[in-house]
């Protein structure tokens, strides 16, 4: 579903339009005008899933760092 929702925007962005034929692409398509950020084109449920995943990743990294720090402290004694 995500792939099909992004496909048209990506294809449009790869084919910039030059309506006045002066060699300068005036319309780079939706992906080009978004700074090549795909996030705005994703469905809301996919964006929410990515936000939750990012939160879990940060939590897991913090737990890992804390456990490593505690492991280093026990070796110091």
Secondary structure, 3 states (H helix, E strand, C coil): CHHHHHHHHHHHHHCCECCCCCCCCCECHHHHHCCCCCHHHCCHHHHHHHHHHHHHHHHHHHHHHHHHHHHHHHHCC
